[in-house]
Amino acid sequence: MSTVERLDEAGDFIRDRLGSRARPRGAVVLGSGLGRFAEELDEPHAIPYGEIPGFPRATVRGHAGKLVSGNVRGAA
């Protein structure tokens, strides 16, 4: 499977899991600093990395190993 095919597979999985929330207006990419920020999200939805095809498992201590989607002050 090519890299593009693996990315497509992961993207399809994430879009399927997030449904209508799969097209955010913005994004914030955080690593181990996600914890507190994620607690502030409205309507959070977490997907463990282990469930996303091709995603590596988090190995950093304190990293939750989740892709988290939600709203920040009403913005998706």
Buried (B, 14 or more C-beta within 10 A) or exposed (E): EEEEEEEBBBBEBBEEBBEEBBEBEEEEEEEEEBEEEBEEBEEEBBBEBEEBBBBEEBEEEEBBBBBBBBBEEEEB
